[in-house]
Amino acid sequence: MTQNLAALLPIVKAAPVVPVLIIEGVKTAVPLARALVAGGLTALEVTLRTPAALECIRAIKAEVEGANVGAGTILDEKQFDAAVAAGSTFLVSPGATPRLLAHADGSPVPLLPGIATASEAMALLEAGYGAAKFFPAEQAGGAPYLKALSSPIPGLMFCPTGGVSLKNAPTYLSLPNVMCVGGSWVAPAAAVAAGDWAAITTLAAEAAALKAA
């Protein structure tokens, strides 16, 4: 098994933050995506946590110039295929099962699987992966844990997600094994519900200004 790093890295490293989005309706999807892209965040992870998620991915793919829309919370092969069919340019999973990794093998759409332990990181390396989601980041040990992994497991890059905020993102991004972070703070529910796209663009611009190591 191998990970399609050549396809993944230009997407997730285009900005230091990948917005993690739970979108309830397709009418919200396009203006939200446009606001985030206007602020400089182009890799958008739409989580498959709502019935509208796949439709939202299709709409963003078709209507938002400059967006690289991906699907998050991929748990099995069926969701993998549905997300690819909807137009996802990358896929994200909270974990990594042998069946999911086998299904992803050879796909032109890259998978960023999740890990939370050193053993899981080693298993991904054995499977030919060079990048992973560290999830849930804060609950699993945060930046100190990732820093501790950087020396014994230097061959794996991470996108920590879960409890990451504007306040602690710089600490993660300063680590040599962190390529980007995932966060929901750039699209707060209240601003989305109010349609305050200008506020979201401002939050996105603040996030885009952060620097990775």
C-alpha positions in Angstrom: 0.0 0.0 0.0 1.1 3.5 -0.7 -0.2 7.0 0.0 -0.6 9.4 -2.9 1.5 12.1 -1.3 2.1 13.8 -4.7 -1.6 14.6 -4.8 -2.1 15.3 -1.1 0.7 17.6 -0.1 0.0 20.5 -2.5 -3.6 20.6 -1.3 -3.1 20.5 2.5 0.1 22.5 2.5 -1.3 25.4 0.5 -2.3 27.1 3.8 -1.4 26.3 7.4 -5.0 25.5 8.4 -7.5 23.1 6.9 -11.1 24.1 7.9 -13.1 21.2 9.3 -16.7 21.9 8.4 -20.0 20.4 9.6 -22.5 21.8 7.1 -26.2 21.3 7.6 -27.5 22.5 4.2 -26.3 23.0 0.7 -27.5 26.7 0.7 -24.8 27.4 3.3 -22.0 25.4 1.6 -21.2 27.7 -1.3 -21.1 31.1 0.5 -19.2 29.5 3.4 -16.6 28.0 1.1 -16.2 31.3 -0.8 -15.7 33.2 2.5 -12.9 30.7 3.5 -11.2 30.8 0.2 -11.4 34.6 0.1 -9.5 34.5 3.4 -6.8 32.3 2.0 -7.9 28.8 3.1 -8.3 26.7 0.1 -8.4 23.1 1.4 -11.8 22.5 2.9 -12.7 19.4 4.7 -16.5 18.8 4.7 -17.2 16.1 7.3 -19.7 13.4 6.5 -21.6 14.1 9.7 -24.8 15.5 8.1 -27.2 14.1 5.4 -26.3 17.1 3.2 -22.5 16.6 3.3 -22.1 14.9 -0.1 -24.4 17.4 -1.8 -22.4 20.2 -0.2 -19.2 18.8 -1.6 -20.7 18.6 -5.1 -21.9 22.2 -4.9 -18.5 23.6 -3.7 -16.7 21.6 -6.3 -18.9 23.1 -9.0 -19.3 26.6 -7.9 -16.3 27.8 -5.8 -13.3 28.7 -7.7 -10.0 28.0 -6.0 -11.4 25.6 -3.5 -10.0 22.1 -3.0 -12.9 20.4 -1.3 -12.4 17.1 0.5 -14.5 14.8 2.6 -13.8 14.1 6.3 -15.0 11.4 8.8 -14.5 8.6 6.2 -15.2 5.4 8.1 -15.5 2.7 5.5 -15.3 1.8 1.8 -18.8 2.9 0.9 -18.2 6.4 2.2 -14.8 6.5 0.5 -16.4 5.8 -2.9 -19.4 8.1 -2.3 -17.0 11.0 -1.4 -14.9 10.4 -4.5 -18.0 10.3 -6.7 -19.1 13.6 -5.2 -15.9 15.2 -6.4 -13.7 15.2 -3.3 -10.0 16.0 -4.1 -8.8 14.5 -0.8 -10.3 12.3 2.0 -9.7 12.3 5.7 -10.4 9.6 8.3 -10.4 9.8 12.1 -8.5 6.5 12.2 -7.0 3.8 9.9 -8.4 0.3 9.5 -6.7 -2.3 7.3 -9.8 -2.5 5.2 -10.0 1.2 4.6 -6.2 1.5 3.8 -6.5 -1.5 1.4 -9.5 0.2 -0.4 -7.6 3.5 -0.7 -4.6 1.8 -2.2 -4.1 3.0 -5.8 -6.8 5.6 -5.7 -6.0 8.9 -7.4 -7.8 10.7 -4.6 -5.5 10.7 -1.5 -6.4 9.6 1.9 -5.2 11.3 5.1 -5.8 8.6 7.8 -5.9 9.3 11.5 -3.6 8.0 14.3 -3.3 8.7 18.0 -0.4 6.5 19.1 3.1 5.6 18.2 2.1 2.1 17.3 -0.5 3.4 14.9 2.1 5.8 13.4 4.4 2.9 12.8 1.7 0.8 11.2 1.0 3.6 8.7 4.7 3.9 7.8 4.7 0.1 7.2 1.7 0.6 4.9 3.6 3.2 2.8 2.1 6.3 4.3 4.0 9.5 4.9 1.3 11.8 6.3 -1.4 11.3 8.9 -4.1 13.2 10.8 -3.3 13.3 14.5 -6.7 13.0 16.2 -8.0 13.9 18.6 -5.0 16.1 19.0 -5.5 17.9 22.3 -7.0 14.9 24.0 -4.3 12.5 22.7 -1.4 14.5 24.1 -1.3 17.7 22.1 1.8 19.3 20.8 4.2 17.8 23.4 3.2 14.3 22.2 3.8 15.1 18.6 7.1 16.7 19.5 8.1 13.5 21.3 7.2 11.5 18.2 9.3 13.6 15.8 12.7 12.1 16.8 11.9 8.3 16.9 9.4 8.5 14.0 10.7 11.2 11.6 9.2 9.8 8.5 5.6 10.7 9.2 4.1 14.2 8.8 1.0 15.2 10.7 -2.1 17.4 10.5 -3.3 17.7 14.1 -7.0 18.1 14.5 -9.3 18.2 17.5 -9.1 21.0 20.0 -6.9 23.1 17.8 -7.5 26.8 17.9 -6.0 30.1 16.9 -4.3 30.3 20.3 -2.5 26.9 20.2 -2.1 26.4 16.4 1.2 28.2 16.3 2.7 25.7 18.8 1.7 22.8 16.6 2.9 24.6 13.4 6.3 25.2 15.0 7.0 21.4 15.1 9.1 19.9 12.4 6.6 17.0 11.8 3.5 19.2 11.5 2.6 20.2 7.9 -0.7 21.9 8.7 -3.5 21.9 11.3 -7.2 21.2 11.0 -9.7 23.4 12.8 -13.3 24.4 13.1 -12.7 27.7 14.8 -12.5 29.5 11.4 -16.2 28.7 10.8 -18.0 29.2 14.1 -21.6 28.0 14.1 -23.0 31.3 15.2 -21.4 33.2 12.2 -22.5 30.5 9.8 -26.1 30.6 11.1 -26.1 34.4 10.8 -24.6 34.3 7.3 -21.8 36.6 8.5 -19.4 35.6 5.7 -17.2 38.7 6.3 -16.4 37.6 9.8 -15.5 34.1 8.5 -13.2 35.6 5.9 -11.5 37.6 8.6 -11.0 34.5 10.7 -9.7 32.6 7.6 -7.2 35.4 6.9 -5.9 35.3 10.5 -5.5 31.5 10.1 -3.8 31.8 6.7 -1.3 34.2 8.2 0.0 31.6 10.6 3.4 30.0 9.6 4.2 26.3 9.5 7.7 25.1 10.4 
